[in-house]
Amino acid sequence: MALRPTKTPNLPLAPTQYLPAYQDQLLNILRLYFTEIDNYTQNSIIPASGSTSSRPALNLLVGQFYFDTTLGYPVWYDGTNWVDATGTPV
């Protein structure tokens, strides 16, 4: 699954005086933005892991990381194969 980077929210201009409706609108925009960031970072910080036979096989991206619990170390997808840190196919 490819991750989609978040976009900076388009914040409304502040009125010259306090308006509860403005505060509500601003808070809703920020809530949505930080929810997007949470979703993005959760998918990118927690890497996939599992046995060699459970490695992903579809929709792979070059550089995709996977911790192989059978081997006991991380492997990366190079566009053709899963490789270890030295570039050797594993």
Sequence and secondary structure as in RCSB ss.txt:
>XXXX:A:sequence
MALRPTKTPNLPLAPTQYLPAYQDQLLNILRLYFTEIDNYTQNSIIPASGSTSSRPALNLLVGQFYFDTTLGYPV
WYDGTNWVDATGTPV
>XXXX:A:secstr
               SS  HHHHHHHHHHHHHHHHHHHHHHHHHHS EEE GGG   SS  TT EEEETTTTEEE
EE SSSEE TTS B 
